[in-house]
Amino acid sequence: MTGSRSQALGAAGRWLDPVLTLADRVGLRAVWIGGALLLASASLVSIDVTIRKLFGLSVGGADEISGYAFAIGVAWAFPFALLRRANVRIDALYQHMPARVAAILDLVALIALAVFVTVLTRYAWEVVAGSWNLGALSNSQLKMPLWIPQGLWFLGLALFFATTAVLTLRTALALLSGDLATVRALAGARSIEEEAADEAAYGKTLAAGASETRAP
């Protein structure tokens, strides 16, 4: 009975794998968009500083737009960082724990994150709804309707909430079915070997791109 139950839980968990794959693709595109927003805002600030220095003029609103871009870009990057396990974790003791204990702690960490993200997303929605109902504008020369940047910020947090919920459920099912390897692959802290392998793969990609550039 126990074996059948574990197999059933494992099969139920595998049904969520396509959802996580989709979330990873969406997160990848979201992080590219967020990065583009940050680069665009940095360029705008650079142009504003240059024009102000040379001609005593100002583009106007560059600092405000950069603040919006930073908040939106960071929120949209959260799902990608979660799925790729790019967040920083203190693992001095974690690396020496038994596999089952480490897996339980991985799930506890995800549950704690899910609770936090739920609260954060709820209050973010209240901020957006409040700005919409009040017709609030930014206190600057741009007079930006605040629900626009706040809404984009909320979308990133909503995606983060959905991703965290699915990942937590998938990890819980893997743990209950005894699939500790999947738990580690989904939610475990990245090992030194994994970090080194990613760096090596990234280096090969850069080298391949450089070779194509030099090719006649």
Backbone as CSV, one residue per row, in Angstrom:
resi,resn,N_x,N_y,N_z,CA_x,CA_y,CA_z,C_x,C_y,C_z
1,MET,0.829,-1.205,0.000,0.000,0.000,0.000,0.868,1.261,0.000
2,THR,1.952,1.187,0.820,2.842,2.348,0.882,3.498,2.605,-0.463
3,GLY,3.944,1.528,-1.122,4.557,1.694,-2.433,3.583,2.229,-3.452
4,SER,2.350,1.752,-3.428,1.339,2.254,-4.360,1.041,3.725,-4.106
5,ARG,0.996,4.096,-2.823,0.741,5.505,-2.481,1.874,6.397,-2.970
6,SER,3.109,5.942,-2.790,4.261,6.729,-3.254,4.249,6.879,-4.770
7,GLN,3.892,5.798,-5.462,3.825,5.873,-6.917,2.733,6.829,-7.368
8,ALA,1.590,6.810,-6.667,0.491,7.710,-7.023,0.883,9.165,-6.801
9,LEU,1.565,9.428,-5.691,2.008,10.800,-5.413,3.057,11.246,-6.428
10,GLY,3.953,10.317,-6.783,4.958,10.654,-7.779,4.340,10.960,-9.134
11,ALA,3.343,10.151,-9.514,2.666,10.391,-10.793,1.912,11.717,-10.770
12,ALA,1.272,12.030,-9.635,0.562,13.311,-9.519,1.533,14.478,-9.641
13,GLY,2.725,14.317,-9.043,3.716,15.378,-9.135,4.210,15.593,-10.551
14,ARG,4.373,14.490,-11.281,4.875,14.618,-12.656,3.886,15.334,-13.568
15,TRP,2.618,15.329,-13.206,1.641,16.089,-13.986,1.916,17.596,-13.929
16,LEU,2.620,18.020,-12.883,2.932,19.446,-12.736,4.196,19.857,-13.479
17,ASP,4.978,18.902,-13.951,6.230,19.238,-14.627,6.030,20.125,-15.861
18,PRO,5.021,19.842,-16.724,4.807,20.759,-17.865,4.455,22.174,-17.426
19,VAL,3.762,22.302,-16.292,3.426,23.636,-15.781,4.686,24.367,-15.360
20,LEU,5.597,23.658,-14.700,6.859,24.280,-14.300,7.715,24.636,-15.514
21,THR,7.657,23.801,-16.544,8.394,24.109,-17.777,7.855,25.384,-18.414
22,LEU,6.537,25.507,-18.447,5.925,26.723,-18.980,6.288,27.936,-18.134
23,ALA,6.253,27.764,-16.809,6.615,28.867,-15.916,8.062,29.296,-16.129
24,ASP,8.931,28.327,-16.398,10.342,28.644,-16.649,10.490,29.453,-17.938
25,ARG,9.745,29.079,-18.978,9.811,29.828,-20.239,9.287,31.251,-20.065
26,VAL,8.165,31.361,-19.364,7.603,32.691,-19.113,8.563,33.519,-18.265
27,GLY,9.145,32.877,-17.241,10.086,33.588,-16.387,11.311,34.063,-17.134
28,LEU,11.787,33.244,-18.083,12.948,33.635,-18.878,12.645,34.887,-19.700
29,ARG,11.481,34.914,-20.330,11.097,36.086,-21.119,10.870,37.302,-20.214
30,ALA,10.300,37.057,-19.049,10.048,38.160,-18.119,11.349,38.785,-17.633
31,VAL,12.353,37.943,-17.359,13.612,38.484,-16.864,14.336,39.266,-17.969
32,TRP,14.182,38.845,-19.237,14.754,39.612,-20.340,14.071,40.969,-20.453
33,ILE,12.753,40.991,-20.315,12.022,42.263,-20.372,12.432,43.164,-19.214
34,GLY,12.522,42.574,-18.017,12.946,43.364,-16.866,14.348,43.925,-17.041
35,GLY,15.253,43.104,-17.574,16.609,43.593,-17.837,16.638,44.703,-18.864
36,ALA,15.801,44.565,-19.896,15.724,45.618,-20.918,15.215,46.924,-20.317
37,LEU,14.251,46.829,-19.404,13.745,48.032,-18.731,14.849,48.713,-17.927
38,LEU,15.648,47.919,-17.231,16.734,48.490,-16.438,17.784,49.153,-17.327
39,LEU,18.126,48.505,-18.450,19.094,49.101,-19.378,18.555,50.384,-19.987
40,ALA,17.264,50.370,-20.345,16.656,51.567,-20.932,16.637,52.714,-19.924
41,SER,16.310,52.415,-18.675,16.275,53.470,-17.664,17.676,54.000,-17.369
42,ALA,18.680,53.093,-17.369,20.058,53.544,-17.153,20.517,54.447,-18.299
43,SER,20.124,54.090,-19.530,20.470,54.924,-20.684,19.805,56.292,-20.583
44,LEU,18.539,56.295,-20.152,17.816,57.563,-20.013,18.467,58.455,-18.969
45,VAL,18.861,57.853,-17.847,19.528,58.640,-16.805,20.863,59.185,-17.314
46,SER,21.613,58.365,-18.054,22.905,58.814,-18.603,22.715,59.972,-19.564
47,ILE,21.702,59.865,-20.422,21.419,60.948,-21.362,21.020,62.218,-20.614
48,ASP,20.199,62.059,-19.582,19.749,63.220,-18.807,20.919,63.917,-18.129
49,VAL,21.822,63.117,-17.544,22.983,63.702,-16.861,23.886,64.418,-17.872
50,THR,24.081,63.816,-19.050,24.946,64.414,-20.070,24.361,65.731,-20.587
51,ILE,23.092,65.715,-20.902,22.445,66.941,-21.400,22.460,68.040,-20.337
52,ARG,22.227,67.637,-19.101,22.220,68.630,-18.017,23.606,69.241,-17.839
53,LYS,24.659,68.419,-18.001,26.023,68.916,-17.832,26.445,69.819,-18.987
54,LEU,26.087,69.422,-20.215,26.551,70.160,-21.382,25.685,71.372,-21.713
55,PHE,24.386,71.215,-21.554,23.473,72.269,-22.027,22.600,72.870,-20.938
56,GLY,22.713,72.357,-19.720,21.888,72.889,-18.645,20.414,72.553,-18.794
57,LEU,20.110,71.516,-19.571,18.727,71.087,-19.783,18.493,69.746,-19.106
58,SER,17.235,69.319,-19.068,16.903,68.036,-18.458,15.807,67.348,-19.254
59,VAL,15.956,66.030,-19.405,14.916,65.246,-20.065,13.641,65.280,-19.248
60,GLY,13.767,65.232,-17.934,12.618,65.285,-17.051,12.056,63.907,-16.736
61,GLY,11.979,63.623,-15.462,11.377,62.365,-15.041,12.271,61.152,-15.136
62,ALA,13.561,61.350,-15.436,14.446,60.193,-15.600,14.580,59.415,-14.298
63,ASP,14.704,60.124,-13.181,14.846,59.440,-11.899,13.573,58.694,-11.531
64,GLU,12.429,59.296,-11.844,11.156,58.634,-11.548,10.979,57.362,-12.383
65,ILE,11.272,57.458,-13.670,11.121,56.306,-14.557,12.082,55.198,-14.165
66,SER,13.303,55.567,-13.769,14.268,54.544,-13.359,13.793,53.811,-12.109
67,GLY,13.125,54.528,-11.208,12.572,53.874,-10.029,11.495,52.872,-10.385
68,TYR,10.612,53.253,-11.303,9.585,52.325,-11.765,10.223,51.109,-12.438
69,ALA,11.201,51.357,-13.292,11.840,50.265,-14.030,12.528,49.292,-13.083
70,PHE,13.157,49.817,-12.054,13.843,48.955,-11.094,12.843,48.044,-10.369
71,ALA,11.745,48.629,-9.876,10.742,47.843,-9.147,10.114,46.781,-10.048
72,ILE,9.774,47.161,-11.278,9.153,46.219,-12.216,10.139,45.131,-12.614
73,GLY,11.363,45.539,-12.957,12.367,44.572,-13.393,12.686,43.544,-12.316
74,VAL,12.802,43.989,-11.078,13.099,43.073,-9.976,11.942,42.099,-9.768
75,ALA,10.706,42.611,-9.766,9.542,41.742,-9.556,9.425,40.695,-10.658
76,TRP,9.685,41.093,-11.891,9.571,40.154,-13.009,10.711,39.136,-13.026
77,ALA,11.793,39.422,-12.318,12.924,38.488,-12.277,12.773,37.437,-11.185
78,PHE,11.877,37.664,-10.228,11.721,36.728,-9.118,11.402,35.295,-9.562
79,PRO,10.428,35.073,-10.472,10.125,33.690,-10.859,11.324,32.964,-11.478
80,PHE,12.069,33.674,-12.315,13.249,33.078,-12.950,14.276,32.683,-11.900
81,ALA,14.531,33.594,-10.949,15.516,33.310,-9.904,15.089,32.121,-9.049
82,LEU,13.781,32.018,-8.784,13.291,30.910,-7.973,13.457,29.575,-8.688
83,LEU,13.040,29.511,-9.945,13.104,28.251,-10.684,14.538,27.831,-10.999
84,ARG,15.413,28.811,-11.213,16.814,28.483,-11.495,17.662,28.391,-10.220
85,ARG,17.007,28.528,-9.082,17.681,28.465,-7.776,18.863,29.441,-7.713
86,ALA,18.613,30.651,-8.201,19.670,31.657,-8.245,19.712,32.507,-6.977
87,ASN,18.763,32.277,-6.071,18.753,33.047,-4.829,19.881,32.570,-3.910
88,VAL,20.366,33.488,-3.089,21.471,33.179,-2.177,20.933,32.421,-0.966
89,ARG,21.596,31.326,-0.619,21.221,30.552,0.566,22.467,30.261,1.391
90,ILE,22.311,30.332,2.714,23.414,30.013,3.617,23.420,28.498,3.809
91,ASP,24.416,27.826,3.232,24.388,26.368,3.191,25.595,25.724,3.882
92,ALA,26.172,26.432,4.858,27.342,25.873,5.539,26.996,24.552,6.227
93,LEU,25.827,24.484,6.870,25.386,23.254,7.523,24.568,22.381,6.587
94,TYR,23.849,23.017,5.687,22.937,22.305,4.789,23.650,21.222,3.989
95,GLN,24.852,21.514,3.507,25.582,20.571,2.672,25.974,19.303,3.417
96,HIS,25.978,19.342,4.750,26.409,18.194,5.541,25.232,17.445,6.169
97,MET,24.013,17.845,5.856,22.836,17.205,6.442,22.449,15.953,5.655
98,PRO,21.782,15.002,6.310,21.231,13.854,5.575,20.271,14.317,4.493
99,ALA,20.165,13.536,3.440,19.369,13.950,2.279,17.921,14.218,2.652
100,ARG,17.316,13.376,3.510,15.908,13.574,3.868,15.722,14.843,4.694
101,VAL,16.627,15.096,5.625,16.528,16.320,6.437,16.659,17.548,5.548
102,ALA,17.623,17.514,4.623,17.799,18.644,3.698,16.556,18.845,2.842
103,ALA,15.939,17.751,2.390,14.737,17.852,1.570,13.586,18.467,2.363
104,ILE,13.447,18.071,3.625,12.392,18.654,4.468,12.618,20.149,4.650
105,LEU,13.861,20.539,4.882,14.172,21.966,5.037,13.914,22.736,3.748
106,ASP,14.188,22.102,2.602,13.893,22.747,1.313,12.405,23.040,1.193
107,LEU,11.583,22.080,1.575,10.133,22.282,1.504,9.680,23.338,2.502
108,VAL,10.222,23.309,3.704,9.863,24.323,4.706,10.218,25.719,4.202
109,ALA,11.375,25.842,3.565,11.789,27.136,3.021,10.823,27.612,1.941
110,LEU,10.383,26.688,1.094,9.431,27.053,0.046,8.090,27.455,0.631
111,ILE,7.640,26.733,1.648,6.355,27.079,2.280,6.435,28.467,2.902
112,ALA,7.535,28.754,3.596,7.713,30.081,4.195,7.717,31.163,3.123
113,LEU,8.399,30.887,2.012,8.413,31.848,0.908,7.020,32.036,0.332
114,ALA,6.267,30.937,0.190,4.917,31.022,-0.364,4.012,31.881,0.514
115,VAL,4.135,31.730,1.829,3.336,32.551,2.752,3.692,34.028,2.585
116,PHE,4.979,34.316,2.526,5.420,35.702,2.373,4.939,36.303,1.051
117,VAL,5.078,35.530,-0.035,4.683,36.035,-1.351,3.170,36.248,-1.417
118,THR,2.409,35.380,-0.758,0.954,35.545,-0.725,0.573,36.875,-0.087
119,VAL,1.170,37.172,1.058,0.884,38.434,1.746,1.330,39.618,0.900
120,LEU,2.531,39.520,0.330,3.068,40.611,-0.482,2.191,40.883,-1.698
121,THR,1.766,39.821,-2.379,0.947,39.990,-3.582,-0.414,40.571,-3.243
122,ARG,-0.974,40.154,-2.138,-2.279,40.681,-1.730,-2.210,42.188,-1.498
123,TYR,-1.208,42.624,-0.745,-1.102,44.052,-0.456,-0.676,44.847,-1.689
124,ALA,0.072,44.213,-2.588,0.408,44.887,-3.841,-0.854,45.163,-4.648
125,TRP,-1.766,44.199,-4.681,-3.027,44.406,-5.380,-3.833,45.537,-4.743
126,GLU,-3.825,45.609,-3.424,-4.544,46.688,-2.752,-3.962,48.051,-3.112
127,VAL,-2.652,48.117,-3.265,-2.005,49.365,-3.683,-2.465,49.755,-5.084
128,VAL,-2.470,48.790,-6.005,-2.887,49.072,-7.380,-4.352,49.493,-7.422
129,ALA,-5.204,48.745,-6.721,-6.637,49.059,-6.710,-6.892,50.432,-6.099
130,GLY,-6.156,50.769,-5.042,-6.318,52.077,-4.421,-5.935,53.211,-5.356
131,SER,-4.831,53.042,-6.080,-4.411,54.076,-7.026,-5.406,54.217,-8.169
132,TRP,-5.967,53.092,-8.617,-6.975,53.129,-9.684,-8.238,53.862,-9.222
133,ASN,-8.710,53.513,-8.045,-9.947,54.122,-7.544,-9.793,55.606,-7.269
134,LEU,-8.620,55.995,-6.805,-8.382,57.399,-6.489,-7.942,58.215,-7.697
135,GLY,-7.572,57.545,-8.769,-7.008,58.262,-9.910,-5.707,58.939,-9.546
136,ALA,-4.905,58.270,-8.703,-3.687,58.880,-8.172,-2.648,59.095,-9.270
137,LEU,-1.995,60.259,-9.201,-0.927,60.605,-10.132,0.377,60.770,-9.365
138,SER,1.479,60.568,-10.031,2.776,60.748,-9.389,2.981,62.226,-9.070
139,ASN,3.679,62.478,-7.985,3.936,63.850,-7.547,5.182,64.382,-8.254
140,SER,5.074,64.515,-9.578,6.198,64.966,-10.386,5.657,65.627,-11.648
141,GLN,6.576,66.113,-12.490,6.147,66.766,-13.718,5.560,65.782,-14.725
142,LEU,5.847,64.487,-14.559,5.275,63.501,-15.472,3.785,63.280,-15.235
143,LYS,3.349,63.430,-13.970,1.949,63.175,-13.616,1.507,61.796,-14.104
144,MET,2.352,60.811,-13.850,2.082,59.442,-14.274,0.936,58.844,-13.464
145,PRO,-0.077,58.274,-14.121,-1.089,57.509,-13.363,-0.398,56.343,-12.654
146,LEU,-0.465,56.336,-11.349,0.340,55.390,-10.592,-0.072,53.938,-10.794
147,TRP,-1.312,53.714,-11.245,-1.737,52.329,-11.418,-0.982,51.636,-12.562
148,ILE,-0.405,52.423,-13.469,0.316,51.800,-14.592,1.605,51.131,-14.123
149,PRO,2.560,51.867,-13.507,3.760,51.163,-13.032,3.456,50.189,-11.904
150,GLN,2.508,50.541,-11.051,2.148,49.632,-9.966,1.518,48.352,-10.501
151,GLY,0.715,48.476,-11.568,0.108,47.295,-12.177,1.141,46.372,-12.788
152,LEU,2.145,46.944,-13.452,3.215,46.122,-14.020,4.035,45.447,-12.924
153,TRP,4.240,46.175,-11.850,4.930,45.604,-10.686,4.113,44.453,-10.107
154,PHE,2.802,44.665,-9.988,1.924,43.618,-9.454,1.920,42.374,-10.345
155,LEU,1.955,42.545,-11.668,1.968,41.393,-12.568,3.180,40.500,-12.299
156,GLY,4.334,41.121,-12.069,5.528,40.351,-11.745,5.364,39.578,-10.442
157,LEU,4.780,40.231,-9.435,4.558,39.556,-8.160,3.511,38.453,-8.285
158,ALA,2.483,38.674,-9.116,1.459,37.651,-9.322,2.062,36.413,-9.992
159,LEU,2.934,36.636,-10.968,3.620,35.518,-11.607,4.516,34.799,-10.607
160,PHE,5.159,35.547,-9.748,5.999,34.964,-8.704,5.159,34.122,-7.750
161,PHE,3.986,34.635,-7.391,3.081,33.902,-6.503,2.652,32.576,-7.132
162,ALA,2.232,32.631,-8.403,1.786,31.402,-9.078,2.922,30.398,-9.203
163,THR,4.103,30.883,-9.545,5.261,29.995,-9.689,5.624,29.349,-8.359
164,THR,5.611,30.151,-7.295,5.934,29.621,-5.974,4.929,28.568,-5.533
165,ALA,3.643,28.809,-5.809,2.605,27.857,-5.417,2.791,26.520,-6.129
166,VAL,3.014,26.562,-7.438,3.182,25.311,-8.200,4.456,24.591,-7.767
167,LEU,5.542,25.336,-7.587,6.803,24.712,-7.193,6.703,24.085,-5.810
168,THR,6.016,24.753,-4.890,5.843,24.210,-3.543,5.042,22.910,-3.575
169,LEU,3.950,22.903,-4.345,3.138,21.694,-4.461,3.930,20.553,-5.088
170,ARG,4.667,20.857,-6.151,5.468,19.816,-6.825,6.531,19.261,-5.882
171,THR,7.171,20.124,-5.130,8.200,19.680,-4.195,7.601,18.844,-3.076
172,ALA,6.436,19.242,-2.574,5.768,18.486,-1.509,5.404,17.081,-1.993
173,LEU,4.887,16.976,-3.212,4.533,15.660,-3.748,5.769,14.778,-3.941
174,ALA,6.853,15.408,-4.391,8.093,14.643,-4.560,8.611,14.142,-3.219
175,LEU,8.542,14.983,-2.194,9.012,14.570,-0.872,8.143,13.455,-0.305
176,LEU,6.829,13.573,-0.439,5.921,12.557,0.083,6.079,11.223,-0.645
177,SER,6.474,11.283,-1.910,6.675,10.045,-2.666,8.066,9.462,-2.458
178,GLY,8.911,10.163,-1.701,10.259,9.673,-1.424,11.275,9.999,-2.499
179,ASP,10.905,10.884,-3.434,11.810,11.236,-4.534,12.690,12.409,-4.097
180,LEU,13.712,12.111,-3.320,14.554,13.161,-2.756,15.411,13.848,-3.818
181,ALA,15.759,13.117,-4.864,16.565,13.713,-5.937,15.790,14.838,-6.626
182,THR,14.489,14.625,-6.840,13.671,15.669,-7.465,13.519,16.874,-6.550
183,VAL,13.366,16.599,-5.255,13.268,17.701,-4.293,14.516,18.567,-4.365
184,ARG,15.661,17.940,-4.394,16.919,18.701,-4.455,17.038,19.458,-5.779
185,ALA,16.618,18.812,-6.875,16.717,19.464,-8.181,15.777,20.660,-8.287
186,LEU,14.639,20.590,-7.607,13.660,21.672,-7.689,13.926,22.791,-6.691
187,ALA,14.300,22.423,-5.469,14.336,23.418,-4.392,15.623,23.418,-3.588
188,GLY,16.527,22.519,-3.868,17.744,22.438,-3.071,18.720,23.559,-3.380
189,ALA,19.572,23.835,-2.419,20.628,24.829,-2.642,21.602,24.301,-3.692
190,ARG,22.050,25.189,-4.541,22.969,24.783,-5.603,24.326,24.434,-5.010
191,SER,24.872,23.317,-5.488,26.181,22.884,-5.013,27.290,23.604,-5.777
192,ILE,28.497,23.470,-5.264,29.649,24.073,-5.943,29.819,23.466,-7.332
193,GLU,29.563,22.159,-7.431,29.697,21.486,-8.730,28.708,22.047,-9.752
194,GLU,27.478,22.293,-9.314,26.471,22.860,-10.219,26.853,24.262,-10.664
195,GLU,27.345,25.062,-9.715,27.781,26.412,-10.057,28.916,26.366,-11.075
196,ALA,29.880,25.457,-10.845,31.015,25.348,-11.747,30.580,24.889,-13.136
197,ALA,29.637,23.933,-13.186,29.148,23.441,-14.475,28.439,24.551,-15.247
198,ASP,27.652,25.372,-14.559,26.959,26.476,-15.227,27.953,27.503,-15.756
199,GLU,28.972,27.807,-14.947,29.986,28.767,-15.383,30.741,28.240,-16.599
200,ALA,31.043,26.929,-16.585,31.746,26.339,-17.725,30.891,26.384,-18.984
201,ALA,29.583,26.080,-18.839,28.679,26.120,-19.989,28.561,27.543,-20.519
202,TYR,28.493,28.522,-19.599,28.408,29.918,-20.028,29.680,30.340,-20.756
203,GLY,30.837,29.871,-20.257,32.094,30.197,-20.919,32.167,29.617,-22.321
204,LYS,31.659,28.395,-22.488,31.641,27.782,-23.813,30.735,28.558,-24.763
205,THR,29.606,29.050,-24.244,28.693,29.842,-25.077,29.357,31.127,-25.549
206,LEU,30.073,31.792,-24.627,30.778,33.021,-25.003,31.866,32.731,-26.023
207,ALA,32.586,31.627,-25.822,33.666,31.280,-26.744,33.103,30.969,-28.142
208,ALA,31.972,30.254,-28.176,31.354,29.937,-29.458,30.895,31.206,-30.173
209,GLY,30.337,32.144,-29.399,29.901,33.403,-30.000,31.065,34.216,-30.533
210,ALA,32.179,34.201,-29.787,33.363,34.932,-30.252,33.933,34.322,-31.517
211,SER,33.892,32.970,-31.597,34.400,32.291,-32.792,33.562,32.626,-34.028
212,GLU,32.246,32.679,-33.849,31.371,33.026,-34.959,31.601,34.463,-35.413
213,THR,31.902,35.335,-34.440,32.148,36.736,-34.794,33.415,36.892,-35.603
214,ARG,34.459,36.106,-35.266,35.727,36.212,-35.981,35.721,35.490,-37.314
215,ALA,34.760,34.588,-37.470,34.718,33.815,-38.725,34.463,34.726,-39.908
216,PRO,35.160,34.503,-41.083,34.982,35.372,-42.242,33.599,35.154,-42.870
